[in-house]
Amino acid sequence: MTLADTVSLAWGSLAHQPRRTLLIALAMSIGVGAVVVLTALGEGSRRYVLEQFASLGTHLLIVLPGRAETTGASPGVLSGQTTRDLTLADADAVTRLRGVARAAPLNVGVAQVSRGGLSREAVLLGSTADMLEIRHMRLGQGRYLPAGPSDQATPVCVLGESIRAELFGAGNALGEWVRIGDRRFRVIGILATQGQQMGFNTDETVAIPVAAAQQLFNTESLFRILVEARSRAAVPAVKESVLALLKARHDGEADVTVITQDAVLATFDRILTALTLAVAGIAAISLGVAGVLIMNVMLVSVAQRRSEIGLLKALGAPAASVRRLFLAEAGLIAVLGAVGGLILGLAASFVLGRLYPALPIAPPLWAMAAAVATALVAALLFAWLPARRAAKLDAALALARR
Amino acid sequence: MIELDRISRGFQVGDQLVQALREVSLAINAGEFVSIMGPSGSGKSTLLNLLGLLDRPNSGIYRLDGADVTGLDDAAAATVRREKIGFVFQFFHLVPRLTAAGNVALPLLLAGMAPSERKAKVARLLADVGLSARAEHLPSQLSGGQLQRIAIARAMSMNPALLLADEPTGNLDRATGREVLALLEDLNRRGTTLILVTHDQEIGARAKRHIAMEDGRVVGDTHPSPAGGGEMP
């Protein structure tokens, strides 16, 4: 029997029971659709996070105080030694290193920002002029923090767009004075609105010179030093030289941690890919359930069509042909279900994409291929037993009954 | 054409072995018209199934066209059935969702014949049984006599040398039964070996050779024309 004839004979028998066929195909569709939608969501969040990181710049290194790894310190040497803080001088030294395009110290705190009777809390970023470039921020009006020695506490500030709107409304803000904590600062720039960036909403921040922030928060230390390497290739070398420099500056104590953007990126990528796969796997379980449904329906079908199977055998169909016929039926149902599932999944992804425009929702091609393949394999696997039963049917017995 | 040598077939029913055929030996020549008659349980259906390779004997040898077909595996037996044997059943056994033409085409489809060639052949077969006008009808739209004629057309589609008919008139009224039998006799006259199992004395009497069975044995084998096949005890 040719493949075309097998398929058309199988199709005829499916078309003869349209409701039953559609119901099993629907079960299969839901499974395929679930895989498509869930992987679309997983892939969407992965891309969202990666884009967030990329917006920070991929040449970025972050220096933070303290060692991230545990060393085997014996309890006997508790000499009151704590980790050394990062200082402005450290940041200046890092800026002069080979391979470093720019570096910016960073202090972060929350302070009350007020103008006249209006007042609100804002995230205060103490930094230098290089911060603008390093964080890929854009200015709306005016200029950013002034270049020059980092220890100069010039009383100027750059407002995020929401802060400006809340304090000044429609009025002019540039050149006006605001009170931050117990000091007055002149507004020299407004950031363009750009929304969320790695948990910080830049619209709700206020930037001031790092020295001013240190005075405001009464501290000598830095929260972070952000370093931008000249190129992506230079990142590992810069990491080594930053570590070596700070070790030397801290009396031979390796007490800082340098996180490279690449490492963070790779970690998040791994975690989120694993998450997407896990979600896809869970959704694929429903394909297994649909497979069991196919098996059940096929077993009933074989029992109902005993005399037809017996007839085919009497007319000269070998067991293998009978088996292929039933497998073709299962395969056709799976194809029907897979097509329906893809349509269902893509439609649902489209709707979700409309509901959450921030998430770049798009079902990955591999997931769609895998869902279709899994549906086919599950259908054929679970149809194997009924098909085998049909193939093994005793033709003489099947034909004798009415 | 057919040679059975001490064929036995038993069935396990519960803890009892029921002997359906006991050492049956039989020879049937090409072109014969043989009726097999006997009471229920005499083994005539079992014999027909064995002849059609739908069943296997427990012992004995079955030769078809000189070749031993006793121990053929499933695929080989299917090939022999497809190419040499046609079946006609008491309950017609037409596939209800296929049209008359679709049913007649089934053996050709199983044999892998190309669709265009198949179509011409089916038209000829339906014309032979006088049902060209009913080609696109479903079995549920046809009468018993028409159904059996379609079943005969299907059985003849591969031009088998041997036609096995199990009570072909059992579900038809007398007049229609005679028509169907006339069709079978016509095929026999054109050279097909016809073996017919029946309860009906009148139908059985039309055969040229009568085999009577009882209790798994051949108890009578009348041969009106001695020039035919080998005499059996």
Contacts between the chains, C-beta under 8 A, distances in Angstrom:
chain1	res1	chain2	res2	distance
A	1	B	109	6.2
A	1	B	110	5.2
A	1	B	111	7.9
A	1	B	112	6.0
A	2	B	112	5.4
A	5	B	109	4.8
A	5	B	112	7.6
A	9	B	109	7.2
A	12	B	97	6.1
A	12	B	98	7.0
A	13	B	97	6.7
A	16	B	97	4.2
A	307	B	91	7.8
A	307	B	93	5.9
A	308	B	93	7.9
A	308	B	95	5.5
A	310	B	93	7.7
A	311	B	93	4.7
A	311	B	95	7.1
A	311	B	106	7.9
A	312	B	106	7.3
A	312	B	110	7.1
A	313	B	54	7.3
A	313	B	78	7.0
A	313	B	81	7.8
A	314	B	52	6.8
A	314	B	54	6.1
A	314	B	81	6.5
A	314	B	87	4.9
A	315	B	81	7.3
A	315	B	82	6.9
A	315	B	87	7.4
A	315	B	106	5.6
A	315	B	107	4.6
A	315	B	110	5.8
A	315	B	154	7.5
A	316	B	78	5.2
A	316	B	79	6.8
A	316	B	81	4.5
A	316	B	82	2.4
A	316	B	83	7.2
A	316	B	107	6.1
A	316	B	110	5.3
A	316	B	111	6.9
A	316	B	158	7.6
A	317	B	78	6.2
A	317	B	82	7.9
A	317	B	110	5.0
A	318	B	74	5.6
A	318	B	75	4.3
A	318	B	78	3.8
A	318	B	79	7.4
A	319	B	74	4.9
A	319	B	75	7.4
A	319	B	78	7.7
A	320	B	75	6.8
A	321	B	78	7.8
A	321	B	110	6.7
A	395	B	54	4.7
A	396	B	49	4.2
A	396	B	54	4.2
A	396	B	55	4.8
A	399	B	54	7.4
A	399	B	89	6.3
A	399	B	93	6.4
A	400	B	45	7.0
A	402	B	91	5.3
